[in-house]
Amino acid sequence: MAEKQRVLIVDDDANIAELISLYLMKECYETKIVYDGEEALHVFSDFKPNIVLLDLMLPGIDGYQVCRELRASSQVPIIMLSAKGEIFDKVLGLELGADDYMMKPFDSKELVARVKAVLRRYQAVPAPAAPQTEQKGDYVEYPDLIVNLTNYSVIYMGHSIEMPPKELELLYFLASSPNQVFTREQLLDHIWGYEYIGDTRTVDVHIKRLREKIKDHDSWALTTVWGIGYKFEVKR
């Protein structure tokens, strides 16, 4: 029998946390509830969750700080839960490394669907491959950069770079069509799919993360085309 996937639920509202746990247990997930950020950080390494559902408004250490600290050592998927609906809050959550953002109150079926969707993306990604010179499968190669979609690896300046799936897929998509400009809407459609519930700022956040990891090269760059979108510019 396959091992149950583990969900860490971090929410100081016991009623909401227990309701979420009930929904997920019906779908055969193993759940653990904690009620504050400090406890979440304490139990994370022992529980080893496959995904974290993280409320923003927590006593003591808030959800933003928990997300920041988890991201410093782990790529585990994180879905933020919040009653805050401002674009600023969503963008901040994504910039800190969250994979999705859900508004309270939420529909139970949508919550389960989001959990399944995020887990599907991460389970499809093998462990980062060691740097190698010979590449197989679908990949693009430029000076000091190899992006391999088959084994989800990025080699930059001779070193493997860890990257969440959507960042890698976005980089691969742009690099596969050098010097072609894509609007944010086109990138959302190609990378996240038409079912994605979000806005074009999601693309901006992921481009920002990519630029933090992959600096512009003498031969190529991730370029903003103002008023339109982005392109992977190959310098001739």
N, C-alpha and C positions, 0 to 999 in steps of 0.2 A: 504493500500500500504506500502511495506517495506521501511524503511528509507534508503536513499542513503548513501553509504559508503563514507567517507571523506578522501581525499588525500591532504596532505600538500606538495607542490612542492617548494623546496628551491634551486634556481639557479639564479646567477646574470646575465645570458644571457637571456634577455627578449624573444628573438625569440625562443630559445629552450624551455623555460618554458611554453610559450603560446602554442607551438606545442604539448608538453606533455599533457598540460591541454585539448587541443582539442581532442587528442586520447582518453583520459580517460572519458571526458564528453560524447563522442559517445557511451561509454560502460556504461553510466548511473552512473558514479561516480561524486560526488561533489568535486570540487577542489578549492584550494586557493593557490595563488602564492606569495611568498616573495623572496626578492632579496639579503638578507644578513643574516648572522648567528644570529646577535643580534635580528633582527626582528622575525626570526623563533622561537627563545626562548620566545620572548614576546607574540606571538600569539598562541603558542602551546596549552596552557591551556584553552584558550577561544574557539579555533576552534575544539579541541578534535579530531584530525585526527585518522582514523583507520590505516593509514600507512603514512610514511614520505619518500619522494624521495629527497635525500640530495646530492647536488653537493659538491665536496671536496674543490675546489678552490673558496672560497668566500672572499669578502672584509671584513676586520675586523676579526671577529671570523671565523675561517675556519671550514670546515665540520667535521674534526676529533674532534674538541673541542665541536661542537654542539652535535655530537653523544655521546661524553663522558658525557655531561651535561644532555642530555635527558635520558641516561641510569641510571643516578643517582636516577631518580625518576619515571621512566616509562619503561615498557616492550613493548611499541608500536613497531611494525615492522618497520625497517629502511632498505631501499635499497640505497646504495651509488652509485652515478653517477660520473664518472671521465674519463678524457682523459688520465690519468696515467695508464699504463698497466703493470707496474713492479709488480712482485710477492710481494715485500716488501709492496707496497701500499695496495694491496688486503688483505694481512695477517694482516696488522695494522688495517685496517678497520674492519675486522672480530673480531680481538682481542678487539677492543673498543666496540663491541656489535652489529655491523651491521648484518643483516640477509642475505643480498645478495649484490653483487657488479657488476655493469654493466659498460662496456666500452663505451665511446663516440667515434664515432657516433654509435648509436644503431638502430635496426629495430623497428618500432613502434609496430608491432605485438608481437615481443619478449618482449618488455617492458610491454605491457598489460598482456601477459602470465605470466611474472615474478610477477607482482603485484597480479594477481589472485592466483598464486600458494602460495605466502607467506601469503596472507590473509586466504586462505583455511586452512593452518596449524594452524594459530592463532585462527581462529574462532572455530576450533574443540576442543579447550582447555577451559574447564570451569575455573571459578575463583579458586584460590588455596584453597584446603580444609583445614579445621581446623584439628589440630592433633587429631588422634583418635587411639584407640587400636584395634578396630575390623575393618579389611579390607575386602572389597568385590571386585570382578572382578579379573582382571589380575594384579598380584603384586608379587614382590619378597621381602623377608624379611631376614635381617641379623641383628646381634647385633647393635643396635643404628642406623639402616637404614632400611627404608621401601620405596620402589619405586612402585607406583601404576600407571599403564598405563591406567586403565579405567577412573579414574578421574584426571589424570595428576597431581599427588601430590607426593612430596618427603618429608618424615619426617626423619630428621637427628638429633640425640641427643635430641629427644623429641620436636623438633621445625620444623614447616613447612618451607621449603626452596623454594623460587620462582625460577623457571627455565624455560627458553624458551623451546618450544616443542622439538627441535632437541637435545638439551642437555639431556633432560629427556629421550628421546627415545634411545639415545646412551647409557646412563647409564643403562637403563632397559635391553637393548639388551645384553650388556656385563655381567651384573649381573645375567641374566637368564641362562648363560652358564659359570658357575664359572670354573676358571682355563683353559678355552679354549682360545687359542691364535687366534686373528683375524688380518689379514693384513689390512692396511689402505684402500686398494681397496675393500676388502670385506665389511668393515664398510661403505664406501661410497655407495656401491651397496645396502646394507640392509637398511640403514637409509635415504639416500637421493634419492636413486633410480637411475636407469640407465639413466634417462633423465636429471639428474643434470649436469650442465655445470660448472665444477670447477676442483680443483686438490686435491691431498691427504693432502695438508697442512690444508685444512678445518677441517679434523679430528683432527690434532694436536692442532688447535686453540680451538676446542670444548673440547678436553681432558684437556687442560690447564685451561679453564674456570671451568670445573667440579672440578678439583683439588683445585681451589681457594675456592670453596664452600663446598666440601666434602673432609675432610682431611683423610689420611690413618688411619685405625683402627687397634687395636691389632689383630682383627680376620679377617680383609679383607683389600684390597688395590687395587687401580687402578694402574696397573703395566705396564711399558714400556718393551717390549721384543725387545731389540736393533736389528735393521736390519730387523725386521719382522713387528711388530705392537703393539697391546695392549691386555691386558686380565684383567679380574676382578679376582684377586687372593684371594682365600680363604685359610687362614693359618690354618693348621691342628695342 
